[in-house]
Amino acid sequence: MVNDGFHMVSKRRVATLAACIVLVGIFAANYTFGPYFFDVASGSMVPALHIGDLVVIDHASFASLQVGDIIVFHIPDIGGGCGSELIVHRIVAIGPQGITTKGDANLAPDEPTYWPYVTASCYVGKVVYVIPYLGGVLSFFRSLDFIALVLLVFVIALFADYFSAAPLCFKFGESF
């Protein structure tokens, strides 16, 4: 046990706290620094992107975008706003009304058939890297299941530490 004169801390409690801090840190980073990472949720960009791929985006300026770039954007709505759903598609045309996109596996462009042209207000970023298969991991870290798992592990570890008959302890100054 660590004894600084006021507190006694077991190895298990320190390890539990450290593990929970790491897990919460990963979760917080996904929300704080997002949206820099996205998981591909559909097959509309096959063969360039597959379901479950992780895409890393750069917040490149809207004016710097070119035909052929793959971008992430919120679906524009008819009223000029942006919906909450995110899309990852390739730019096929740039005009005065905005950007026209299309999924590589789709037969027709998205705009104006499915939604209005993509404008700067709905643009999120440009895809710069693709990491195969890691999108599912990101989805899990952003899910309520992950929050529940972190809380469950934390509660179990606390109960195990507090109710253990022989906690693993170390002396002040001893490394663990």
N, C-alpha and C positions, 0 to 999 in steps of 0.2 A: 504494500500500500504506500501511496505517496502521503507523507505527513508533513505538511508545511506549518504545523502548529494549529491550524484551523480546520483543514479538510483532509479527509482520507479518500483516495481514489483507487479503485481496482483497475487492473489491466483490462478486464472485460468491459467495464464501463467506458474507459477511454477508447477502446477499439470500437465499441458500439456507437459512441458519439461521433468518432471519426468517419465511420462508414456512412452514417446517416447524413453527416455534413457533405460528404462527397456525392451521395445520391441526390440530395436536395440541390446541391450546386449544379449538377448536370441538368436537373429539371429547370432550375431558374435560368441557367444559361440559354436553354432552348427558347425560353420566352423573352428574356432580356435582349439577347443578341439576334433573335429571329427578326424577320424571316430571312436568314442567310442560307438556311438549309431546308430543302423540301424533299418529300418522298413522292415518287411518281406513282399515281393511283390508278392510271388507266393505260390501255395499250394504244392510245391514239398517236403516240410518237415512235412506235416501233418502225424501223429497226434502230433508230438513234438512241432511244430510251426505252427501257422495259419496266413493267410493273415491279415495284420494289427497289428501283434504283434510287440513289440519293443524289440530288443535284445541288451544287453549291452555286450561289448567285453573287453577282457583283452589282452594286447599285449604280451602274453606269447611267450617264445622263440620257434622257429620252431622245434628245437631239442627235446623240452619237450612234443610235441604233441603225443597223443596215439590214437589207434583205438577206435572209439566210441565218440571221441570229436567232437563237432560241431564247425566248423570254418567259418570265412568270408574270401573270397579271390577274387582277380581279375581273370577273365577267362584268362588262359594262351593262348598265340598264338603260332603258329607253328614256328615262328622265334625266340622263346626263350623269347619274351617280355610278357607283360601283357596288356590285354585290359582294358577298363574303366568300364565295367559292373561288379558289385559285386554279388557274389553268397554266400548263406548261406547253407552249406551242411555238412553231417556227414562223418568223416573219416572211410573208410572201409578197407583200407590197406596202409601200409607204406613200400616202397621199395627203392632200390638204385636210381631209376629214379625220385622219388618224392612220393607225396601222391595221393592216389585214393580216391575220394569222391563219395557220392551218396545221393540223396534226399530220405528221408524215404519213400515217396509215389511213388518213381520212381522204375521201374522194373530192370534197369541195372545201373551199375556204370557210372560216367561221363567220366572217363579217361580209355583208350585212345579213346573211341568211339566218343565223342563230342569235346574234346579238349585234349591237352597234359597234362601230370601229373602236379599237383600243386607243385611248388618249393618255396623256401624261398622268392624269389623275388616277387612272386604274393600273398603271404600269408599276411593277414591284422591282424587277431586276432582270439582268441578263445572265443566262447560265454560262458559267466559266469552267466548271469541272463536273464530271459524272463519276460517281463511285457505285459500281454495281452491287446490288443486293443489300446495301446498308439502309435503305429507306424504311424498311420494316422496323429496324431498331429505333430509328428516329420517331416513327409513329408511336411506338410503345412508350418512349420517354415523354411524349407529349400527351399521353392518354391518362384517363382517370384510373385505369388499371395500375399504372406506374405509381401514381400518388397513393393508391390503396396499398400496394406492395411495400412502399417505403414506410408507411405508417404501421403496417402489420409487422414488418421486420423490427422496427424501432420498439414497438410495444412488447413483442416477444423477447427481445434482447433485454429490455428493462426488467421485465418480470423474471427472466432467467437469472439476471444479476442480483436482483433484490431478494429473491427467494432461494438462491443457491445455498446449499449447506456448507460448501467449501469454495468460496470465491477465489479466483486466481488473483493474487495480490503481489505487489512488489514494494520494495522499500524506497524511501526518498533517495534520489540520486542514482538509483539502479535503472539501467536502460531496459526497454522491453521490446 
